[in-house]
């Protein structure tokens, strides 16, 4: 969905999607059209992207969704240099068996609260190695070039609990802060999160 003004996508189920199960986007020459997207109560299993918003769409809410066996679970993705999404809320979702369960690129004023991530580091899409443009690690929550006023709070991030050999052979980071598109990630409050069986709880790159 591109360029819509105020849209809600709810109560859908998707299985075996090669690209994105739900994809919303700003439109126009510089992303001036398309915002206020609410994505709630959706289920996605076996997809590359579970739910993603691109091209600087503003006022995005992703809430109460369930993702399983997805390379990227819930994301805000940068497509063009300089286009920035603002006012992002990703809350009360559940993501399991994912390389990048929650990932936000070039955005302002982001809230990531009360999400549950399970089996970080497990095999995803039948691949024993992670498909991650940032490296060979699994990343629970990643803020990439995020500025403004941001909160990552009250999330649960669990690594692998069933396969000890795989736990030794993989790298898992709970929360990652890194630059993106020439922007540092700044002003992030990280508190109240629970981490289990991860290589690093918080990694600032």
Biotite code that builds the C-alpha atoms (Angstrom):
import biotite.structure as struc

atoms = struc.array([
    struc.Atom([0.000, 0.000, 0.000], chain_id="A", res_id=1, res_name="UNK", atom_name="CA", element="C"),
    struc.Atom([1.596, 3.248, -1.188], chain_id="A", res_id=2, res_name="UNK", atom_name="CA", element="C"),
    struc.Atom([0.624, 6.855, -0.553], chain_id="A", res_id=3, res_name="UNK", atom_name="CA", element="C"),
    struc.Atom([-2.541, 6.193, 1.467], chain_id="A", res_id=4, res_name="UNK", atom_name="CA", element="C"),
    struc.Atom([-3.589, 8.770, 4.049], chain_id="A", res_id=5, res_name="UNK", atom_name="CA", element="C"),
    struc.Atom([-4.632, 6.995, 7.242], chain_id="A", res_id=6, res_name="UNK", atom_name="CA", element="C"),
    struc.Atom([-5.126, 3.252, 6.750], chain_id="A", res_id=7, res_name="UNK", atom_name="CA", element="C"),
    struc.Atom([-5.576, 0.281, 9.083], chain_id="A", res_id=8, res_name="UNK", atom_name="CA", element="C"),
    struc.Atom([-4.623, -3.305, 8.220], chain_id="A", res_id=9, res_name="UNK", atom_name="CA", element="C"),
    struc.Atom([-5.858, -5.805, 10.808], chain_id="A", res_id=10, res_name="UNK", atom_name="CA", element="C"),
    struc.Atom([-6.783, -9.434, 11.476], chain_id="A", res_id=11, res_name="UNK", atom_name="CA", element="C"),
    struc.Atom([-5.017, -11.065, 8.522], chain_id="A", res_id=12, res_name="UNK", atom_name="CA", element="C"),
    struc.Atom([-2.961, -14.273, 8.243], chain_id="A", res_id=13, res_name="UNK", atom_name="CA", element="C"),
    struc.Atom([-0.139, -14.873, 5.767], chain_id="A", res_id=14, res_name="UNK", atom_name="CA", element="C"),
    struc.Atom([1.867, -18.040, 5.072], chain_id="A", res_id=15, res_name="UNK", atom_name="CA", element="C"),
    struc.Atom([4.838, -18.644, 2.770], chain_id="A", res_id=16, res_name="UNK", atom_name="CA", element="C"),
    struc.Atom([5.440, -15.128, 1.388], chain_id="A", res_id=17, res_name="UNK", atom_name="CA", element="C"),
    struc.Atom([8.655, -14.643, -0.599], chain_id="A", res_id=18, res_name="UNK", atom_name="CA", element="C"),
    struc.Atom([8.847, -10.892, -0.009], chain_id="A", res_id=19, res_name="UNK", atom_name="CA", element="C"),
    struc.Atom([6.785, -8.826, 2.475], chain_id="A", res_id=20, res_name="UNK", atom_name="CA", element="C"),
    struc.Atom([3.501, -10.053, 3.903], chain_id="A", res_id=21, res_name="UNK", atom_name="CA", element="C"),
    struc.Atom([2.414, -6.455, 4.612], chain_id="A", res_id=22, res_name="UNK", atom_name="CA", element="C"),
    struc.Atom([4.197, -3.517, 2.983], chain_id="A", res_id=23, res_name="UNK", atom_name="CA", element="C"),
    struc.Atom([3.165, 0.113, 3.420], chain_id="A", res_id=24, res_name="UNK", atom_name="CA", element="C"),
    struc.Atom([4.986, 3.092, 1.978], chain_id="A", res_id=25, res_name="UNK", atom_name="CA", element="C"),
    struc.Atom([5.028, 6.840, 1.516], chain_id="A", res_id=26, res_name="UNK", atom_name="CA", element="C"),
    struc.Atom([4.656, 8.062, -2.051], chain_id="A", res_id=27, res_name="UNK", atom_name="CA", element="C"),
    struc.Atom([5.367, 11.146, -4.138], chain_id="A", res_id=28, res_name="UNK", atom_name="CA", element="C"),
    struc.Atom([8.662, 12.596, -5.276], chain_id="A", res_id=29, res_name="UNK", atom_name="CA", element="C"),
    struc.Atom([10.018, 12.948, -1.737], chain_id="A", res_id=30, res_name="UNK", atom_name="CA", element="C"),
    struc.Atom([7.679, 10.816, 0.360], chain_id="A", res_id=31, res_name="UNK", atom_name="CA", element="C"),
    struc.Atom([5.177, 13.614, 0.984], chain_id="A", res_id=32, res_name="UNK", atom_name="CA", element="C"),
    struc.Atom([2.142, 11.309, 0.661], chain_id="A", res_id=33, res_name="UNK", atom_name="CA", element="C"),
    struc.Atom([1.304, 8.335, 2.841], chain_id="A", res_id=34, res_name="UNK", atom_name="CA", element="C"),
    struc.Atom([1.232, 8.238, 6.621], chain_id="A", res_id=35, res_name="UNK", atom_name="CA", element="C"),
    struc.Atom([-0.844, 7.163, 9.636], chain_id="A", res_id=36, res_name="UNK", atom_name="CA", element="C"),
    struc.Atom([-0.638, 3.411, 9.011], chain_id="A", res_id=37, res_name="UNK", atom_name="CA", element="C"),
    struc.Atom([-1.937, 1.137, 11.784], chain_id="A", res_id=38, res_name="UNK", atom_name="CA", element="C"),
    struc.Atom([-1.001, -2.551, 11.494], chain_id="A", res_id=39, res_name="UNK", atom_name="CA", element="C"),
    struc.Atom([-2.624, -4.633, 14.199], chain_id="A", res_id=40, res_name="UNK", atom_name="CA", element="C"),
    struc.Atom([-3.517, -8.259, 15.035], chain_id="A", res_id=41, res_name="UNK", atom_name="CA", element="C"),
    struc.Atom([-1.901, -9.831, 11.975], chain_id="A", res_id=42, res_name="UNK", atom_name="CA", element="C"),
    struc.Atom([-0.201, -13.242, 11.803], chain_id="A", res_id=43, res_name="UNK", atom_name="CA", element="C"),
    struc.Atom([2.733, -13.994, 9.483], chain_id="A", res_id=44, res_name="UNK", atom_name="CA", element="C"),
    struc.Atom([4.572, -17.301, 9.121], chain_id="A", res_id=45, res_name="UNK", atom_name="CA", element="C"),
    struc.Atom([7.424, -18.018, 6.675], chain_id="A", res_id=46, res_name="UNK", atom_name="CA", element="C"),
    struc.Atom([8.159, -14.713, 4.958], chain_id="A", res_id=47, res_name="UNK", atom_name="CA", element="C"),
    struc.Atom([11.181, -12.559, 4.201], chain_id="A", res_id=48, res_name="UNK", atom_name="CA", element="C"),
    struc.Atom([9.604, -9.418, 5.688], chain_id="A", res_id=49, res_name="UNK", atom_name="CA", element="C"),
    struc.Atom([6.710, -9.814, 8.068], chain_id="A", res_id=50, res_name="UNK", atom_name="CA", element="C"),
    struc.Atom([5.446, -6.226, 8.239], chain_id="A", res_id=51, res_name="UNK", atom_name="CA", element="C"),
    struc.Atom([7.484, -3.352, 6.819], chain_id="A", res_id=52, res_name="UNK", atom_name="CA", element="C"),
    struc.Atom([7.117, 0.365, 6.149], chain_id="A", res_id=53, res_name="UNK", atom_name="CA", element="C"),
    struc.Atom([9.382, 2.123, 3.657], chain_id="A", res_id=54, res_name="UNK", atom_name="CA", element="C"),
    struc.Atom([10.226, 5.454, 2.020], chain_id="A", res_id=55, res_name="UNK", atom_name="CA", element="C"),
    struc.Atom([9.825, 7.620, 5.103], chain_id="A", res_id=56, res_name="UNK", atom_name="CA", element="C"),
    struc.Atom([6.153, 7.048, 5.925], chain_id="A", res_id=57, res_name="UNK", atom_name="CA", element="C"),
    struc.Atom([5.254, 8.763, 9.223], chain_id="A", res_id=58, res_name="UNK", atom_name="CA", element="C"),
    struc.Atom([2.998, 7.845, 12.146], chain_id="A", res_id=59, res_name="UNK", atom_name="CA", element="C"),
    struc.Atom([3.329, 4.073, 12.024], chain_id="A", res_id=60, res_name="UNK", atom_name="CA", element="C"),
    struc.Atom([1.808, 1.755, 14.634], chain_id="A", res_id=61, res_name="UNK", atom_name="CA", element="C"),
    struc.Atom([2.623, -1.983, 14.659], chain_id="A", res_id=62, res_name="UNK", atom_name="CA", element="C"),
    struc.Atom([0.784, -3.599, 17.564], chain_id="A", res_id=63, res_name="UNK", atom_name="CA", element="C"),
    struc.Atom([-0.322, -7.072, 18.684], chain_id="A", res_id=64, res_name="UNK", atom_name="CA", element="C"),
    struc.Atom([1.068, -8.855, 15.644], chain_id="A", res_id=65, res_name="UNK", atom_name="CA", element="C"),
    struc.Atom([2.580, -12.364, 15.674], chain_id="A", res_id=66, res_name="UNK", atom_name="CA", element="C"),
    struc.Atom([5.524, -13.281, 13.414], chain_id="A", res_id=67, res_name="UNK", atom_name="CA", element="C"),
    struc.Atom([7.149, -16.715, 13.097], chain_id="A", res_id=68, res_name="UNK", atom_name="CA", element="C"),
    struc.Atom([10.001, -17.877, 10.847], chain_id="A", res_id=69, res_name="UNK", atom_name="CA", element="C"),
    struc.Atom([10.583, -14.513, 9.164], chain_id="A", res_id=70, res_name="UNK", atom_name="CA", element="C"),
    struc.Atom([13.962, -13.064, 8.193], chain_id="A", res_id=71, res_name="UNK", atom_name="CA", element="C"),
    struc.Atom([12.896, -9.555, 9.234], chain_id="A", res_id=72, res_name="UNK", atom_name="CA", element="C"),
    struc.Atom([9.874, -9.338, 11.515], chain_id="A", res_id=73, res_name="UNK", atom_name="CA", element="C"),
    struc.Atom([8.677, -5.741, 12.026], chain_id="A", res_id=74, res_name="UNK", atom_name="CA", element="C"),
    struc.Atom([10.638, -2.999, 10.310], chain_id="A", res_id=75, res_name="UNK", atom_name="CA", element="C"),
    struc.Atom([10.986, 0.548, 9.141], chain_id="A", res_id=76, res_name="UNK", atom_name="CA", element="C"),
    struc.Atom([13.311, 0.442, 6.127], chain_id="A", res_id=77, res_name="UNK", atom_name="CA", element="C"),
    struc.Atom([15.259, 3.183, 4.394], chain_id="A", res_id=78, res_name="UNK", atom_name="CA", element="C"),
    struc.Atom([15.069, 3.091, 0.596], chain_id="A", res_id=79, res_name="UNK", atom_name="CA", element="C"),
    struc.Atom([16.329, 6.543, -0.422], chain_id="A", res_id=80, res_name="UNK", atom_name="CA", element="C"),
    struc.Atom([19.050, 8.557, 1.275], chain_id="A", res_id=81, res_name="UNK", atom_name="CA", element="C"),
    struc.Atom([17.694, 11.357, 3.442], chain_id="A", res_id=82, res_name="UNK", atom_name="CA", element="C"),
    struc.Atom([14.086, 10.125, 3.659], chain_id="A", res_id=83, res_name="UNK", atom_name="CA", element="C"),
    struc.Atom([13.183, 9.873, 7.343], chain_id="A", res_id=84, res_name="UNK", atom_name="CA", element="C"),
    struc.Atom([10.211, 8.247, 9.073], chain_id="A", res_id=85, res_name="UNK", atom_name="CA", element="C"),
    struc.Atom([8.833, 9.970, 12.192], chain_id="A", res_id=86, res_name="UNK", atom_name="CA", element="C"),
    struc.Atom([6.657, 8.843, 15.098], chain_id="A", res_id=87, res_name="UNK", atom_name="CA", element="C"),
    struc.Atom([6.988, 5.058, 15.146], chain_id="A", res_id=88, res_name="UNK", atom_name="CA", element="C"),
    struc.Atom([5.340, 2.793, 17.709], chain_id="A", res_id=89, res_name="UNK", atom_name="CA", element="C"),
    struc.Atom([6.099, -0.947, 17.752], chain_id="A", res_id=90, res_name="UNK", atom_name="CA", element="C"),
    struc.Atom([4.433, -2.476, 20.806], chain_id="A", res_id=91, res_name="UNK", atom_name="CA", element="C"),
    struc.Atom([2.981, -5.702, 22.212], chain_id="A", res_id=92, res_name="UNK", atom_name="CA", element="C"),
    struc.Atom([4.116, -7.908, 19.327], chain_id="A", res_id=93, res_name="UNK", atom_name="CA", element="C"),
    struc.Atom([5.516, -11.443, 19.379], chain_id="A", res_id=94, res_name="UNK", atom_name="CA", element="C"),
    struc.Atom([8.322, -12.536, 17.023], chain_id="A", res_id=95, res_name="UNK", atom_name="CA", element="C"),
    struc.Atom([9.965, -15.965, 17.035], chain_id="A", res_id=96, res_name="UNK", atom_name="CA", element="C"),
    struc.Atom([12.621, -17.555, 14.807], chain_id="A", res_id=97, res_name="UNK", atom_name="CA", element="C"),
    struc.Atom([13.795, -14.374, 13.092], chain_id="A", res_id=98, res_name="UNK", atom_name="CA", element="C"),
    struc.Atom([17.179, -12.921, 12.088], chain_id="A", res_id=99, res_name="UNK", atom_name="CA", element="C"),
    struc.Atom([16.109, -9.317, 12.747], chain_id="A", res_id=100, res_name="UNK", atom_name="CA", element="C"),
    struc.Atom([12.825, -9.422, 14.680], chain_id="A", res_id=101, res_name="UNK", atom_name="CA", element="C"),
    struc.Atom([12.523, -5.617, 15.034], chain_id="A", res_id=102, res_name="UNK", atom_name="CA", element="C"),
    struc.Atom([14.600, -3.250, 12.909], chain_id="A", res_id=103, res_name="UNK", atom_name="CA", element="C"),
    struc.Atom([14.228, 0.510, 12.417], chain_id="A", res_id=104, res_name="UNK", atom_name="CA", element="C"),
    struc.Atom([16.297, 2.440, 9.857], chain_id="A", res_id=105, res_name="UNK", atom_name="CA", element="C"),
    struc.Atom([16.578, 6.255, 9.670], chain_id="A", res_id=106, res_name="UNK", atom_name="CA", element="C"),
    struc.Atom([13.688, 7.388, 11.837], chain_id="A", res_id=107, res_name="UNK", atom_name="CA", element="C"),
    struc.Atom([12.818, 9.927, 14.525], chain_id="A", res_id=108, res_name="UNK", atom_name="CA", element="C"),
    struc.Atom([10.825, 9.476, 17.742], chain_id="A", res_id=109, res_name="UNK", atom_name="CA", element="C"),
    struc.Atom([10.615, 5.701, 18.043], chain_id="A", res_id=110, res_name="UNK", atom_name="CA", element="C"),
    struc.Atom([8.914, 3.687, 20.794], chain_id="A", res_id=111, res_name="UNK", atom_name="CA", element="C"),
    struc.Atom([9.568, -0.055, 21.015], chain_id="A", res_id=112, res_name="UNK", atom_name="CA", element="C"),
    struc.Atom([7.743, -1.371, 24.046], chain_id="A", res_id=113, res_name="UNK", atom_name="CA", element="C"),
    struc.Atom([6.520, -4.652, 25.550], chain_id="A", res_id=114, res_name="UNK", atom_name="CA", element="C"),
    struc.Atom([7.431, -6.927, 22.658], chain_id="A", res_id=115, res_name="UNK", atom_name="CA", element="C"),
    struc.Atom([8.463, -10.570, 23.063], chain_id="A", res_id=116, res_name="UNK", atom_name="CA", element="C"),
    struc.Atom([11.228, -12.106, 20.944], chain_id="A", res_id=117, res_name="UNK", atom_name="CA", element="C"),
    struc.Atom([11.912, -15.859, 21.176], chain_id="A", res_id=118, res_name="UNK", atom_name="CA", element="C"),
    struc.Atom([14.477, -18.254, 19.697], chain_id="A", res_id=119, res_name="UNK", atom_name="CA", element="C"),
    struc.Atom([16.885, -15.550, 18.535], chain_id="A", res_id=120, res_name="UNK", atom_name="CA", element="C"),
    struc.Atom([19.659, -17.421, 16.744], chain_id="A", res_id=121, res_name="UNK", atom_name="CA", element="C"),
    struc.Atom([17.520, -20.313, 15.551], chain_id="A", res_id=122, res_name="UNK", atom_name="CA", element="C"),
    struc.Atom([17.388, -21.534, 11.958], chain_id="A", res_id=123, res_name="UNK", atom_name="CA", element="C"),
    struc.Atom([15.288, -19.170, 9.818], chain_id="A", res_id=124, res_name="UNK", atom_name="CA", element="C"),
    struc.Atom([13.899, -20.006, 6.374], chain_id="A", res_id=125, res_name="UNK", atom_name="CA", element="C"),
    struc.Atom([15.787, -23.329, 6.479], chain_id="A", res_id=126, res_name="UNK", atom_name="CA", element="C"),
    struc.Atom([19.098, -21.441, 6.497], chain_id="A", res_id=127, res_name="UNK", atom_name="CA", element="C"),
    struc.Atom([21.677, -22.225, 9.204], chain_id="A", res_id=128, res_name="UNK", atom_name="CA", element="C"),
    struc.Atom([23.378, -18.835, 8.617], chain_id="A", res_id=129, res_name="UNK", atom_name="CA", element="C"),
    struc.Atom([21.651, -15.469, 9.105], chain_id="A", res_id=130, res_name="UNK", atom_name="CA", element="C"),
    struc.Atom([20.559, -13.326, 6.159], chain_id="A", res_id=131, res_name="UNK", atom_name="CA", element="C"),
    struc.Atom([21.531, -9.942, 7.575], chain_id="A", res_id=132, res_name="UNK", atom_name="CA", element="C"),
    struc.Atom([22.837, -6.972, 5.586], chain_id="A", res_id=133, res_name="UNK", atom_name="CA", element="C"),
    struc.Atom([24.645, -5.774, 8.730], chain_id="A", res_id=134, res_name="UNK", atom_name="CA", element="C"),
    struc.Atom([26.708, -8.909, 9.322], chain_id="A", res_id=135, res_name="UNK", atom_name="CA", element="C"),
    struc.Atom([26.586, -12.532, 10.482], chain_id="A", res_id=136, res_name="UNK", atom_name="CA", element="C"),
    struc.Atom([24.726, -11.933, 13.740], chain_id="A", res_id=137, res_name="UNK", atom_name="CA", element="C"),
    struc.Atom([21.132, -12.174, 14.872], chain_id="A", res_id=138, res_name="UNK", atom_name="CA", element="C"),
    struc.Atom([19.740, -8.875, 16.234], chain_id="A", res_id=139, res_name="UNK", atom_name="CA", element="C"),
    struc.Atom([16.679, -8.707, 18.476], chain_id="A", res_id=140, res_name="UNK", atom_name="CA", element="C"),
    struc.Atom([15.957, -4.965, 18.266], chain_id="A", res_id=141, res_name="UNK", atom_name="CA", element="C"),
    struc.Atom([18.053, -2.714, 16.021], chain_id="A", res_id=142, res_name="UNK", atom_name="CA", element="C"),
    struc.Atom([17.966, 1.073, 15.862], chain_id="A", res_id=143, res_name="UNK", atom_name="CA", element="C"),
    struc.Atom([19.886, 2.265, 12.809], chain_id="A", res_id=144, res_name="UNK", atom_name="CA", element="C"),
    struc.Atom([20.293, 6.019, 12.379], chain_id="A", res_id=145, res_name="UNK", atom_name="CA", element="C"),
    struc.Atom([17.500, 6.799, 14.831], chain_id="A", res_id=146, res_name="UNK", atom_name="CA", element="C"),
    struc.Atom([17.275, 10.241, 16.443], chain_id="A", res_id=147, res_name="UNK", atom_name="CA", element="C"),
    struc.Atom([14.797, 12.463, 18.301], chain_id="A", res_id=148, res_name="UNK", atom_name="CA", element="C"),
    struc.Atom([13.278, 11.028, 21.487], chain_id="A", res_id=149, res_name="UNK", atom_name="CA", element="C"),
    struc.Atom([13.377, 7.222, 21.574], chain_id="A", res_id=150, res_name="UNK", atom_name="CA", element="C"),
    struc.Atom([12.464, 4.443, 24.018], chain_id="A", res_id=151, res_name="UNK", atom_name="CA", element="C"),
    struc.Atom([13.221, 0.717, 24.030], chain_id="A", res_id=152, res_name="UNK", atom_name="CA", element="C"),
    struc.Atom([11.436, -0.519, 27.135], chain_id="A", res_id=153, res_name="UNK", atom_name="CA", element="C"),
    struc.Atom([9.916, -3.601, 28.752], chain_id="A", res_id=154, res_name="UNK", atom_name="CA", element="C"),
    struc.Atom([10.799, -6.027, 25.967], chain_id="A", res_id=155, res_name="UNK", atom_name="CA", element="C"),
    struc.Atom([11.696, -9.704, 26.455], chain_id="A", res_id=156, res_name="UNK", atom_name="CA", element="C"),
    struc.Atom([14.470, -11.060, 24.227], chain_id="A", res_id=157, res_name="UNK", atom_name="CA", element="C"),
    struc.Atom([15.238, -14.788, 24.473], chain_id="A", res_id=158, res_name="UNK", atom_name="CA", element="C"),
    struc.Atom([18.001, -16.655, 22.691], chain_id="A", res_id=159, res_name="UNK", atom_name="CA", element="C"),
    struc.Atom([17.978, -20.344, 21.811], chain_id="A", res_id=160, res_name="UNK", atom_name="CA", element="C"),
    struc.Atom([16.849, -22.569, 24.662], chain_id="A", res_id=161, res_name="UNK", atom_name="CA", element="C"),
    struc.Atom([16.628, -25.986, 22.964], chain_id="A", res_id=162, res_name="UNK", atom_name="CA", element="C"),
    struc.Atom([19.863, -26.428, 20.950], chain_id="A", res_id=163, res_name="UNK", atom_name="CA", element="C"),
    struc.Atom([23.082, -25.954, 22.896], chain_id="A", res_id=164, res_name="UNK", atom_name="CA", element="C"),
    struc.Atom([25.383, -26.616, 19.922], chain_id="A", res_id=165, res_name="UNK", atom_name="CA", element="C"),
    struc.Atom([23.658, -23.975, 17.809], chain_id="A", res_id=166, res_name="UNK", atom_name="CA", element="C"),
    struc.Atom([23.822, -21.497, 20.658], chain_id="A", res_id=167, res_name="UNK", atom_name="CA", element="C"),
    struc.Atom([27.617, -21.900, 20.653], chain_id="A", res_id=168, res_name="UNK", atom_name="CA", element="C"),
    struc.Atom([27.875, -21.476, 16.864], chain_id="A", res_id=169, res_name="UNK", atom_name="CA", element="C"),
    struc.Atom([25.791, -18.286, 16.499], chain_id="A", res_id=170, res_name="UNK", atom_name="CA", element="C"),
    struc.Atom([26.124, -14.655, 17.560], chain_id="A", res_id=171, res_name="UNK", atom_name="CA", element="C"),
    struc.Atom([23.092, -12.996, 19.139], chain_id="A", res_id=172, res_name="UNK", atom_name="CA", element="C"),
    struc.Atom([22.704, -9.375, 20.180], chain_id="A", res_id=173, res_name="UNK", atom_name="CA", element="C"),
    struc.Atom([19.671, -8.186, 22.135], chain_id="A", res_id=174, res_name="UNK", atom_name="CA", element="C"),
    struc.Atom([19.583, -4.464, 21.274], chain_id="A", res_id=175, res_name="UNK", atom_name="CA", element="C"),
    struc.Atom([21.794, -2.832, 18.650], chain_id="A", res_id=176, res_name="UNK", atom_name="CA", element="C"),
    struc.Atom([22.410, 0.895, 18.141], chain_id="A", res_id=177, res_name="UNK", atom_name="CA", element="C"),
    struc.Atom([24.324, 1.885, 14.988], chain_id="A", res_id=178, res_name="UNK", atom_name="CA", element="C"),
    struc.Atom([24.671, 4.674, 12.381], chain_id="A", res_id=179, res_name="UNK", atom_name="CA", element="C"),
    struc.Atom([22.664, 4.573, 9.156], chain_id="A", res_id=180, res_name="UNK", atom_name="CA", element="C"),
    struc.Atom([22.775, 6.849, 6.120], chain_id="A", res_id=181, res_name="UNK", atom_name="CA", element="C"),
    struc.Atom([25.326, 9.152, 7.760], chain_id="A", res_id=182, res_name="UNK", atom_name="CA", element="C"),
    struc.Atom([23.252, 9.548, 10.963], chain_id="A", res_id=183, res_name="UNK", atom_name="CA", element="C"),
    struc.Atom([24.288, 8.402, 14.409], chain_id="A", res_id=184, res_name="UNK", atom_name="CA", element="C"),
    struc.Atom([21.708, 6.808, 16.664], chain_id="A", res_id=185, res_name="UNK", atom_name="CA", element="C"),
    struc.Atom([21.157, 9.171, 19.597], chain_id="A", res_id=186, res_name="UNK", atom_name="CA", element="C"),
    struc.Atom([18.938, 9.836, 22.615], chain_id="A", res_id=187, res_name="UNK", atom_name="CA", element="C"),
    struc.Atom([17.682, 6.321, 23.305], chain_id="A", res_id=188, res_name="UNK", atom_name="CA", element="C"),
    struc.Atom([16.277, 5.293, 26.690], chain_id="A", res_id=189, res_name="UNK", atom_name="CA", element="C"),
    struc.Atom([16.807, 1.565, 27.289], chain_id="A", res_id=190, res_name="UNK", atom_name="CA", element="C"),
    struc.Atom([15.204, 0.212, 30.442], chain_id="A", res_id=191, res_name="UNK", atom_name="CA", element="C"),
    struc.Atom([13.069, -2.570, 31.842], chain_id="A", res_id=192, res_name="UNK", atom_name="CA", element="C"),
    struc.Atom([14.088, -5.129, 29.204], chain_id="A", res_id=193, res_name="UNK", atom_name="CA", element="C"),
    struc.Atom([14.711, -8.812, 29.976], chain_id="A", res_id=194, res_name="UNK", atom_name="CA", element="C"),
    struc.Atom([17.474, -10.744, 28.174], chain_id="A", res_id=195, res_name="UNK", atom_name="CA", element="C"),
    struc.Atom([18.143, -14.478, 28.210], chain_id="A", res_id=196, res_name="UNK", atom_name="CA", element="C"),
    struc.Atom([20.951, -16.555, 26.611], chain_id="A", res_id=197, res_name="UNK", atom_name="CA", element="C"),
    struc.Atom([22.383, -13.838, 24.368], chain_id="A", res_id=198, res_name="UNK", atom_name="CA", element="C"),
    struc.Atom([26.005, -13.006, 23.499], chain_id="A", res_id=199, res_name="UNK", atom_name="CA", element="C"),
    struc.Atom([25.416, -9.289, 24.164], chain_id="A", res_id=200, res_name="UNK", atom_name="CA", element="C"),
    struc.Atom([22.486, -7.538, 25.751], chain_id="A", res_id=201, res_name="UNK", atom_name="CA", element="C"),
    struc.Atom([23.168, -4.098, 24.230], chain_id="A", res_id=202, res_name="UNK", atom_name="CA", element="C"),
    struc.Atom([25.705, -3.396, 21.479], chain_id="A", res_id=203, res_name="UNK", atom_name="CA", element="C"),
    struc.Atom([26.493, 0.201, 20.535], chain_id="A", res_id=204, res_name="UNK", atom_name="CA", element="C"),
    struc.Atom([28.342, 0.295, 17.226], chain_id="A", res_id=205, res_name="UNK", atom_name="CA", element="C"),
])
